[in-house]
Amino acid sequence: MSMKYWIIVFSFALSGSALGQSIWTIRETGHTSSVLSVAFSPDGTQLASGSYDNTIRLWDIATGHEFQRFIGHIRAVNSVVFSPDGTQLASGSWDRTIRLWDVATGQEVRRFDGHTSFVFSVVFSPDGTQLASGSRDHTIRLWDVATGQELQRFDGHTREINSVVFSPDGTQLASGSDDHTIRLWDITTGQEVRRFEEHTLEVQSVVISPDGTRLASGSWDDTVRLWDIATGQQVRHFQGDTRWVNSVVFSPDGTQLASGSRNRAMHLWDVATGQQVQHFEGHTSEVHSVVFSPDGTRLASGTWDDTVRLWDIATGQVLRRFDGPTDRVNSVVFSPDGTQLASGSDDRSLR
């Protein structure tokens, strides 16, 4: 029998009276290797998946059917992201290219060449006119979506780039690297504005607060750190029983910060005080992906114990445990309305 790889789409009621009733539907993906990245469209009706099988696929959330397949990459697709208006999809690959796709037709619109090694991270600017990419070649590049031209090349990191994120106003770009640093770049000039250097091991995750004043970072040095973007100073150093922090994320209102790490736990921190608010336990392997629900009341986690879990922020209790995957979960994402949750995994079950 041939291997099948799966995306799991979970639906759940949000009312308190239905907390015990979870419904999930397993959709056969048709991918022939691990699913590395999943992303909902801005309107929540479509789901994109990028895979180790070199393809991107687009799914109808209502039916679970594949209705577009984007073929062109010749190596694994690490990152997929929708444009803010939902009409285009960008992908970054081990083949060293970024590609832009038309969602309606499935056709390749642009191919962005320039990186000399794997592309790990791709992100649209808030207005959708620019695209940033981070690579194993130690560089971040900024591209014009309309023309495909490279607008800026940001040099300075000495090892691979793991995470790239735009500031909310689109004027700056932050990057986290295996060289232990986070750097802040000016989009217009291409110059390094700030360098944040307190971490002692690889920086895996970087995120900017919704108001654009703070930057948070998670590192394999077992710490989460909060920085002032204007001054470059460290504001908070969050250190608990964390180990190898893989993922950090701000709550939608920016008042809390969640982290997931290799020690199988997640932590919720108060940004203003630096105090730990909640400690979420239950996973039996490392937490690889953490994401807040759009209303900020729930936290979802994807781990290498083959489960996805939904947590209550106020109590720290598990609301749902989704046991659909049968191998490690690489990516978890909420739908824009917060009623659905999708995950991509290394599921190698025989089907």
RODO-2510 file (C-alpha; in nm, 4 decimals, decimal comma):
residues 351
     n   res          X          Y          Z
     1     m     0,0000     0,0000     0,0000
     2     s     0,1140     0,3553    -0,0690
     3     m     0,1737     0,6168     0,1967
     4     k    -0,0849     0,8923     0,2476
     5     y    -0,0251     1,2247     0,4167
     6     w    -0,2938     1,4223     0,5898
     7     i    -0,4159     1,7670     0,6796
     8     i    -0,6560     1,7692     0,9714
     9     v    -0,9321     2,0312     0,9892
    10     f    -1,1003     2,0545     1,3283
    11     s    -1,4332     2,2253     1,3891
    12     f    -1,5546     2,3074     1,7384
    13     a    -1,8367     2,4969     1,9050
    14     l    -1,7392     2,8100     2,0962
    15     s    -2,0328     2,8198     2,3389
    16     g    -1,9759     2,7022     2,6947
    17     s    -2,2601     2,4512     2,6683
    18     a    -2,0856     2,2639     2,3889
    19     l    -1,7363     2,2365     2,5343
    20     g    -1,7587     1,8612     2,5581
    21     q    -1,8663     1,8115     2,1981
    22     s    -1,5763     1,8163     1,9558
    23     i    -1,6144     1,7345     1,5882
    24     w    -1,3277     1,6947     1,3461
    25     t    -1,3012     1,5835     0,9900
    26     i    -0,9954     1,4195     0,8369
    27     r    -0,9334     1,5217     0,4778
    28     e    -0,7100     1,3070     0,2617
    29     t    -0,4605     1,5520     0,1199
    30     g    -0,3194     1,3694    -0,1755
    31     h     0,0252     1,4936    -0,0699
    32     t     0,2887     1,2237    -0,1057
    33     s     0,5157     1,3523     0,1710
    34     s     0,5095     1,5570     0,4918
    35     v     0,2969     1,8721     0,5140
    36     l     0,5290     2,1496     0,6342
    37     s     0,3062     2,4591     0,6275
    38     v    -0,0665     2,5399     0,6249
    39     a    -0,2444     2,8758     0,5876
    40     f    -0,6077     2,9873     0,5825
    41     s    -0,7238     3,2402     0,3247
    42     p    -0,8246     3,5796     0,4736
    43     d    -1,1955     3,4955     0,4330
    44     g    -1,1517     3,1498     0,5894
    45     t    -1,3035     2,9581     0,2972
    46     q    -0,9802     2,8083     0,1657
    47     l    -0,6759     2,6339     0,3069
    48     a    -0,3334     2,6161     0,1425
    49     s    -0,0733     2,3496     0,2218
    50     g     0,2946     2,3289     0,1342
    51     s     0,4673     1,9943     0,1343
    52     y     0,7905     1,8050     0,1155
    53     d     0,6499     1,6595    -0,2101
    54     n     0,7337     1,9954    -0,3821
    55     t     0,3691     2,1002    -0,4320
    56     i     0,1229     2,3493    -0,2863
    57     r    -0,2422     2,2511    -0,2761
    58     l    -0,5555     2,4543    -0,2192
    59     w    -0,8571     2,3081    -0,0406
    60     d    -1,2206     2,4056    -0,0042
    61     i    -1,2952     2,4213     0,3684
    62     a    -1,6653     2,3402     0,3238
    63     t    -1,6111     2,0220     0,1229
    64     g    -1,2502     1,9191     0,1933
    65     h    -1,1881     1,8885    -0,1796
    66     e    -0,8689     1,9954    -0,3535
    67     f    -0,9489     2,2522    -0,6208
    68     q    -0,6042     2,3862    -0,7118
    69     r    -0,2609     2,2315    -0,7302
    70     f     0,0390     2,4582    -0,7774
    71     i     0,3269     2,2799    -0,9481
    72     g     0,6647     2,4363    -1,0220
    73     h     0,8913     2,3989    -0,7206
    74     i     1,1461     2,1207    -0,7553
    75     r     1,2177     2,0777    -0,3840
    76     a     1,0280     2,0938    -0,0536
    77     v     0,7925     2,3868     0,0112
    78     n     0,8650     2,5243     0,3604
    79     s     0,6366     2,8262     0,3761
    80     v     0,3020     2,9286     0,2233
    81     v     0,1185     3,2565     0,2826
    82     f    -0,1855     3,4297     0,1321
    83     s    -0,1760     3,7910     0,0192
    84     p    -0,3891     4,0218     0,2396
    85     d    -0,6638     4,0343    -0,0253
    86     g    -0,6602     3,6543    -0,0710
    87     t    -0,6097     3,6632    -0,4486
    88     q    -0,2497     3,5440    -0,4485
    89     l    -0,0381     3,2881    -0,2677
    90     a     0,3367     3,3009    -0,2069
    91     s     0,5610     3,0028    -0,1389
    92     g     0,9222     2,9558    -0,0311
    93     s     1,1164     2,6413    -0,1108
    94     w     1,4342     2,4451    -0,0703
    95     d     1,4842     2,5018    -0,4436
    96     r     1,6009     2,8569    -0,3454
    97     t     1,3060     3,0300    -0,5102
    98     i     0,9945     3,2155    -0,3999
    99     r     0,6933     3,1840    -0,6257
   100     l     0,3740     3,3855    -0,6535
   101     w     0,0568     3,2071    -0,7619
   102     d    -0,2862     3,3162    -0,8802
   103     v    -0,5379     3,1558    -0,6445
   104     a    -0,8229     3,1558    -0,8983
   105     t    -0,6328     2,9952    -1,1860
   106     g    -0,3502     2,8057    -1,0155
   107     q    -0,1002     2,9669    -1,2505
   108     e     0,2442     3,0897    -1,1499
   109     v     0,2455     3,4708    -1,1685
   110     r     0,6043     3,5462    -1,0615
   111     r     0,9232     3,3646    -0,9778
   112     f     1,1667     3,5421    -0,7486
   113     d     1,5277     3,4276    -0,7964
   114     g     1,8301     3,5434    -0,5998
   115     h     1,8718     3,3321    -0,2888
   116     t     2,1576     3,0836    -0,3036
   117     s     2,0200     2,8349    -0,0507
   118     f     1,6943     2,7122     0,1058
   119     v     1,4175     2,9662     0,1653
   120     f     1,2753     2,9108     0,5141
   121     s     1,0343     3,2007     0,5655
   122     v     0,8105     3,4115     0,3388
   123     v     0,5787     3,6952     0,4462
   124     f     0,3694     3,9641     0,2737
   125     s     0,3865     4,3282     0,3788
   126     p     0,0641     4,4528     0,5435
   127     d    -0,0449     4,6284     0,2215
   128     g     0,0401     4,3267     0,0038
   129     t     0,2731     4,5159    -0,2299
   130     q     0,5958     4,3620    -0,1032
   131     l     0,7209     4,0185    -0,0076
   132     a     1,0074     3,9378     0,2300
   133     s     1,2012     3,6113     0,2413
   134     g     1,4574     3,4657     0,4813
   135     s     1,7076     3,2030     0,3729
   136     r     1,9804     2,9646     0,4732
   137     d     2,2131     3,1877     0,2670
   138     h     2,2157     3,4311     0,5663
   139     t     2,0202     3,7024     0,3820
   140     i     1,6731     3,8538     0,3873
   141     r     1,5400     3,9888     0,0604
   142     l     1,2572     4,2273    -0,0185
   143     w     1,0639     4,1842    -0,3431
   144     d     0,8173     4,3931    -0,5408
   145     v     0,5063     4,1790    -0,5842
   146     a     0,3917     4,3593    -0,9011
   147     t     0,7224     4,3392    -1,0918
   148     g     0,9161     4,0568    -0,9284
   149     q     1,2156     4,2868    -0,8770
   150     e     1,4428     4,2573    -0,5753
   151     l     1,4049     4,5874    -0,3878
   152     q     1,6444     4,5294    -0,1009
   153     r     1,8955     4,2735     0,0177
   154     f     1,9571     4,2788     0,3919
   155     d     2,3074     4,1523     0,4765
   156     g     2,4526     4,1125     0,8236
   157     h     2,3474     3,7803     0,9685
   158     t     2,6207     3,5181     0,9716
   159     r     2,3988     3,2100     0,9797
   160     e     2,0605     3,1003     0,8442
   161     i     1,7426     3,3030     0,8918
   162     n     1,4658     3,1172     1,0758
   163     s     1,1980     3,3852     1,1123
   164     v     1,1019     3,7063     0,9303
   165     v     0,8194     3,9453     1,0231
   166     f     0,7005     4,2904     0,9122
   167     s     0,6147     4,5665     1,1567
   168     p     0,2403     4,6459     1,1581
   169     d     0,2978     4,9690     0,9601
   170     g     0,5154     4,7893     0,7031
   171     t     0,8145     5,0219     0,7421
   172     q     1,0440     4,7776     0,9204
   173     l     1,1347     4,4117     0,9088
   174     a     1,2625     4,1916     1,1926
   175     s     1,4641     3,8720     1,1499
   176     g     1,5783     3,5946     1,3838
   177     s     1,8798     3,3807     1,3035
   178     d     2,0949     3,0876     1,4045
   179     d     2,3701     3,3466     1,4700
   180     h     2,1913     3,4151     1,8053
   181     t     2,0771     3,7657     1,7051
   182     i     1,7595     3,9466     1,6063
   183     r     1,7951     4,2370     1,3676
   184     l     1,5612     4,5180     1,2740
   185     w     1,5814     4,6584     0,9216
   186     d     1,4585     4,9741     0,7496
   187     i     1,2543     4,8753     0,4449
   188     t     1,3291     5,1932     0,2504
   189     t     1,7053     5,2095     0,2977
   190     g     1,7904     4,8437     0,3580
   191     q     1,9967     4,9470     0,6602
   192     e     2,0127     4,7652     0,9917
   193     v     1,8341     4,9818     1,2496
   194     r     1,8804     4,7711     1,5635
   195     r     2,0628     4,4584     1,6705
   196     f     1,9370     4,2561     1,9689
   197     e     2,2200     4,0390     2,1029
   198     e     2,1379     3,8873     2,4431
   199     h     2,0507     3,5357     2,3216
   200     t     2,3269     3,2747     2,3483
   201     l     2,1872     3,0159     2,1050
   202     e     1,9785     3,0006     1,7865
   203     v     1,6758     3,2313     1,7622
   204     q     1,3863     3,0250     1,6290
   205     s     1,0903     3,2630     1,6457
   206     v     1,0428     3,6411     1,6260
   207     v     0,7154     3,8350     1,6535
   208     i     0,6255     4,2061     1,6755
   209     s     0,3496     4,3298     1,9068
   210     p     0,0253     4,4544     1,7469
   211     d     0,1089     4,8161     1,8323
   212     g     0,4591     4,7844     1,6843
   213     t     0,6452     4,8950     1,9988
   214     r     0,7762     4,5600     2,1240
   215     l     0,9508     4,2590     1,9754
   216     a     0,9520     3,9118     2,1307
   217     s     1,1958     3,6320     2,0560
   218     g     1,2225     3,2644     2,1426
   219     s     1,5545     3,0829     2,1396
   220     w     1,7158     2,7478     2,1938
   221     d     1,8985     2,9109     2,4871
   222     d     1,5757     2,8271     2,6800
   223     t     1,4586     3,1877     2,7077
   224     v     1,1900     3,4209     2,5767
   225     r     1,2920     3,7858     2,5595
   226     l     1,0983     4,1087     2,5114
   227     w     1,2640     4,4087     2,3470
   228     d     1,1852     4,7765     2,3025
   229     i     1,1927     4,8418     1,9289
   230     a     1,2651     5,2155     1,9617
   231     t     1,5718     5,1743     2,1861
   232     g     1,6859     4,8177     2,1231
   233     q     1,6902     4,7518     2,4980
   234     q     1,5759     4,4272     2,6549
   235     v     1,2572     4,4960     2,8524
   236     r     1,1851     4,1483     2,9899
   237     h     1,3633     3,8166     3,0211
   238     f     1,1099     3,5356     3,0588
   239     q     1,2701     3,2238     3,1979
   240     g     1,0829     2,9338     3,3501
   241     d     1,1081     2,5603     3,3040
   242     t     1,1485     2,6161     2,9321
   243     r     1,3864     2,4265     2,7077
   244     w     1,4653     2,5110     2,3468
   245     v     1,1873     2,7592     2,2726
   246     n     1,0450     2,6870     1,9259
   247     s     0,7519     2,9284     1,9028
   248     v     0,6426     3,2630     2,0510
   249     v     0,3253     3,4586     1,9783
   250     f     0,1561     3,7739     2,1077
   251     s    -0,2096     3,7738     2,2070
   252     p    -0,4269     3,9822     1,9694
   253     d    -0,4355     4,2713     2,2195
   254     g    -0,0602     4,2507     2,2840
   255     t    -0,0926     4,2146     2,6612
   256     q     0,0191     3,8515     2,6780
   257     l     0,2861     3,6360     2,5215
   258     a     0,2755     3,2582     2,4766
   259     s     0,5685     3,0248     2,4183
   260     g     0,6067     2,6594     2,3253
   261     s     0,9240     2,4634     2,3829
   262     r     1,1014     2,1332     2,3731
   263     n     1,0200     2,0554     2,7359
   264     r     0,6611     1,9670     2,6259
   265     a     0,5033     2,2657     2,8012
   266     m     0,3660     2,6053     2,7063
   267     h     0,3837     2,9227     2,9086
   268     l     0,1698     3,2350     2,9126
   269     w     0,3415     3,5557     3,0219
   270     d     0,2130     3,8999     3,1223
   271     v     0,3924     4,1471     2,8963
   272     a     0,3641     4,4407     3,1391
   273     t     0,4959     4,2631     3,4491
   274     g     0,6961     3,9712     3,3126
   275     q     0,5065     3,7320     3,5395
   276     q     0,4018     3,3847     3,4282
   277     v     0,0224     3,3796     3,4053
   278     q    -0,0358     3,0186     3,3050
   279     h     0,1599     2,6980     3,2608
   280     f     0,0029     2,4482     3,0184
   281     e     0,1002     2,0839     3,0650
   282     g    -0,0130     1,7608     2,9034
   283     h     0,1863     1,7105     2,5844
   284     t     0,4372     1,4255     2,5855
   285     s     0,6793     1,5663     2,3270
   286     e     0,8118     1,9041     2,2181
   287     v     0,5724     2,1854     2,1285
   288     h     0,6494     2,3029     1,7772
   289     s     0,3697     2,5522     1,7030
   290     v     0,1588     2,7817     1,9237
   291     v    -0,1185     3,0182     1,8098
   292     f    -0,3841     3,2360     1,9763
   293     s    -0,7473     3,2306     1,8687
   294     p    -0,8571     3,5599     1,7069
   295     d    -1,0474     3,6633     2,0218
   296     g    -0,7490     3,5850     2,2459
   297     t    -0,9375     3,3488     2,4785
   298     r    -0,7877     3,0232     2,3527
   299     l    -0,4477     2,8873     2,2644
   300     a    -0,3806     2,6016     2,0227
   301     s    -0,0666     2,3888     2,0214
   302     g     0,0809     2,1441     1,7742
   303     t     0,3450     1,9022     1,8960
   304     w     0,5535     1,6044     1,8097
   305     d     0,3405     1,3812     2,0351
   306     d     0,0989     1,3561     1,7375
   307     t    -0,1751     1,5692     1,8953
   308     v    -0,3256     1,9153     1,8659
   309     r    -0,4693     2,0678     2,1826
   310     l    -0,6933     2,3631     2,2523
   311     w    -0,6438     2,5452     2,5839
   312     d    -0,8435     2,7937     2,7885
   313     i    -0,6315     3,1029     2,8562
   314     a    -0,8156     3,1970     3,1761
   315     t    -0,7931     2,8577     3,3474
   316     g    -0,5019     2,6834     3,1769
   317     q    -0,7210     2,3776     3,1205
   318     v    -0,7410     2,1672     2,8042
   319     l    -1,0687     2,2293     2,6199
   320     r    -1,0059     1,9852     2,3368
   321     r    -0,7577     1,7167     2,2486
   322     f    -0,7498     1,6305     1,8793
   323     d    -0,5932     1,2905     1,8154
   324     g    -0,6326     1,2817     1,4359
   325     p    -0,2624     1,3030     1,3425
   326     t    -0,0461     0,9932     1,3836
   327     d     0,2897     1,1652     1,3515
   328     r     0,4457     1,4941     1,4591
   329     v     0,2521     1,8144     1,3922
   330     n     0,4527     2,0849     1,2131
   331     s     0,2014     2,3665     1,1748
   332     v    -0,1216     2,4820     1,3416
   333     v    -0,3427     2,7740     1,2352
   334     f    -0,6828     2,9170     1,3315
   335     s    -0,9415     3,0204     1,0752
   336     p    -1,0041     3,3988     1,0756
   337     d    -1,3368     3,3559     1,2593
   338     g    -1,1817     3,1259     1,5208
   339     t    -1,4242     2,8375     1,4678
   340     q    -1,1831     2,6035     1,2900
   341     l    -0,8298     2,4868     1,3399
   342     a    -0,6040     2,3257     1,0779
   343     s    -0,2824     2,1293     1,1214
   344     g    -0,0228     1,9830     0,8900
   345     s     0,1852     1,6861     0,9982
   346     d     0,4337     1,4135     0,9137
   347     d     0,1546     1,1525     0,9345
   348     r     0,2852     0,8311     0,7790
   349     s    -0,0102     0,6039     0,8455
   350     l    -0,0889     0,3403     0,5862
   351     r    -0,4282     0,4209     0,4343
***
